[in-house]
Every structure is written in structure tokens, then in C-alpha cells.
Amino acid sequence: MPPVRVLVVDDSVVVRKLVGDALAARAEVQVAGTASSGALALAKIPQLNPDVITLDIEMPGLNGIQTLIQIRKLYPKLPVIMFSTLTERGAATTLEALAQGASDYMTKPSNSDSLAGAMEQVQRELVAKIISLAGRKAQPAASSVPTVATGKKSPRQPINILAIGTSTGGPNALAEVLPRLPAEFPVPVVVVQHMPPLFTRLLAERLNTQSPLAVEEAESGAKLEPGHVWIARGDYHMAVERRGDTVVLSLNQTPPENSCRPAVDVLFRSVARVYGAGVLGVVMTGMGSDGARGAQHIREGGGEVLVQDEASSVVWGMPGAVVSAGAADKICPLPEISKEVIQRVTSGRTQALGVSRANQITDGATAQGTTR
């Protein structure tokens, strides 16, 4: 199989050389060319025909966002990975880039990193993203995920919590699902999105402005309440635990799982332990297999698991791993996930809500989605 051809776009000659040298050391990828500006990148794309573009955000002339918008107009399906800084401004701009159609992002090595450390970070993180977005099989096969023995599922019981896990492409997927959930959504929502610190806070703030639910970054000890969404804090695992008659959030920095912290598996194990059959898990677009073991724990406890389908996923690694592990109750296109969630959450509550009110919630959420 030929290597993945990459166009590296950055106004810094140092960064272009660093990324170029790091990629050149891997046989799976090939630097097709470099560009020092957005305008030059746009001119080179038809000449070089790259499979993937890495694009700096801060550039003179056409900045990264402006260049991305032009790329999306001309090449809607060409994968673009944004290079951002681990700063408030860099995180905010990265989220805007993702909303404008960027496929993924990577934070630049800090100035304090050694050259060897910076090279290692680029090779470890960037190469995996490049290969995955190009549709190559660099990630572990889903069939390699160990299977947790799952007994016969009990009859459907009322859902008491919604737990969501996602990674690559996740911010846009969450922006599709959460705003379609009604303000009267009767259960709490907990979310793991693979992102570093600062990014998760800004993501929560952004989603809070888009959703009728209250969305915030997780705080340890926060009491879980219906109609509220908590996003796991970057670099902290998030779990739930029961304290008397209440359930609260717990954050920790135990070792990463699946090379991730926060990890979906950590959250899913905890909701299965605390809520048993009252869990609805959702695994959406993302690279790797995080969430597959946790989904099996949810199913083992009698809960239900939905996954995003391959066609609507940026990367079908995480949802595909759940499917291969036999832990998915249903595979849904992204636009249908919110409606499926509402139907499953309200189905066990129709007597308490009244059938007409449950239908109003579902119909109202559908109308919300069509008018946004």
C-alpha cells in the first residue's frame, strides 16, 4: 500500500522541518510538500494531490481558519488536521476550526520540550491521526478487544443515566446530539470527549450556549441531576459513585487507559456499577477502541448501548470496536442518535410522564433539530 501523502502548512520553518523530519522517519507516510502560507497551500493542493493536510492556525495573510474554509469549499472530503497551541486562544480557535470542518487537531510541542521529545510526540500522535483519517488500518483491529462475558439481557428497564463517549470528530457530533435533547430531559448526562485540559472547559462552554440543557465541565463531588450535562475534565478520569441517596461525580488521575485520560472505559464501568440496567451508553466517532470494554460492562449489567454508524463518523474506530465486540444494541446515523436516545429514555417513563407528554418531548426535540 502506498504511503499517505501529507501537505504540511506552517509559517514557521522550524515547525515545518520538525514535522517533515518526524514524518519522514515513518514509512507509512510521505511528506508530499510544504507551504509557508494559506495562499501557497491552496495553490499546491491541486499540484500535490495530498491525502491529508496539517494546517497551522496562526499564520499571516490567510490564517488557518480562513484557509480551512477555502479548503472545505474546494475539497469537502480532504482530511485536515489543525496544529494549535495549548493556550486559551489556541483552544478556542481550534474548536472554531473543528466547527468549520477540520477533521482533527494536534497541540504543538511546547517550547520547553527537547527536540527528541517533540519529534517523539509528533510521531506518536500525528502519524496515528494521519493514517486513521486517510482510512488506513493503523489502529488495533476491533476484534483484538477482549470480550467481557455478557449474559442474557433482562427486559428493558427505565433509563436513569445517559453516558456518552467520543473522540476524533466528537465536538461536532456532540453539537449535533446535545442541542436536540429537550430542556425537560429526565436523566443526567455524562460525557467523555478525548481532549486536553482547557479544551474541555471551552467545549463545555460552547455546548452550553447551543443546548437547552445546562452543560459544564465536571467538578468532583457534583451531584448528578436530570437536565444537566457534565463533560469530563481534560487529563482527569471521570466516574460516578453513590453517596447515600445521591450519585456524584468523582475525578482522578489514575494511569491512562487505552492511552487516554479521560477514558470512556473508566466512565462506562462506573455507570454500569452504580446504575446497573438503568444505563444508556452512546459511543460516537473516534480513533482507537476506548469504550468497547466499558460498553460490554454496560450490557453485562443489563443496560443498552447505541453506536454511531460508519458513514457519518469521521473515524469509526471506537464505535466499530463496540460493534465487533458484540456490545451494540443499535447502530445509528448521527442525525438519528438524539431521537433514538429520547425514545429509549422516555419509553420507561411514559406512565409517569403521560404518553402525550413523552411524545411532546420527542416531537419537540425533532423540531429543534430541524430549525437549528
PEMOKA-V797548 format. One record per residue. PSI is psi in whole degrees, 0 to 359 (none if undefined). Layout:
PSI, PSI
This chain:
131, 154, 159, 126, 128, 134, 120, 119, 115, 139, 348, 122, 328, 314, 319, 319, 318, 310, 317, 315, 320, 318, 327, 338, 355, 128, 339, 343, 158, 131, 107, 334, 174, 161, 140, 1, 163, 319, 318, 323, 315, 326, 329, 338, 310, 337, 319, 337, 59, 157, 330, 148, 135, 131, 120, 146, 313, 103, 148, 162, 231, 116, 181, 319, 314, 320, 318, 316, 319, 320, 316, 327, 320, 325, 78, 330, 358, 119, 134, 125, 120, 140, 116, 169, 153, 66, 166, 314, 317, 320, 317, 318, 325, 316, 323, 321, 319, 320, 333, 2, 6, 143, 323, 182, 164, 136, 138, 148, 145, 164, 339, 347, 144, 163, 317, 320, 321, 318, 317, 319, 315, 316, 319, 313, 312, 318, 318, 318, 316, 310, 319, 315, 334, 357, 15, 161, 71, 334, 160, 139, 142, 330, 347, 352, 125, 146, 129, 129, 125, 119, 182, 130, 138, 166, 151, 132, 162, 139, 132, 352, 145, 123, 126, 137, 136, 167, 247, 123, 358, 317, 317, 325, 318, 322, 341, 322, 308, 317, 343, 354, 135, 158, 333, 14, 124, 4, 158, 157, 130, 137, 133, 119, 122, 106, 154, 171, 157, 311, 319, 324, 314, 326, 315, 318, 320, 314, 329, 327, 343, 343, 146, 344, 154, 122, 129, 161, 144, 143, 136, 133, 354, 133, 130, 129, 149, 152, 17, 141, 133, 127, 128, 139, 137, 136, 12, 132, 146, 133, 169, 149, 149, 132, 98, 237, 2, 161, 132, 165, 148, 129, 143, 165, 42, 166, 150, 151, 138, 33, 21, 142, 107, 155, 140, 321, 320, 312, 313, 320, 317, 320, 326, 321, 319, 320, 348, 235, 355, 24, 135, 114, 145, 126, 122, 184, 138, 153, 145, 201, 12, 133, 340, 313, 318, 322, 323, 322, 319, 313, 322, 328, 1, 0, 182, 151, 128, 149, 151, 145, 165, 321, 325, 358, 142, 316, 131, 28, 300, 308, 324, 324, 323, 317, 314, 331, 359, 26, 15, 128, 327, 145, 126, 140, 149, 314, 344, 354, 315, 318, 319, 319, 311, 318, 317, 323, 323, 343, 324, 1, 10, 329, 318, 319, 332, 134, 318, 322, 320, 319, 324, 319, 313, 313, 322, 321, 322, 318, 322, 316, 327, 342, 353, none
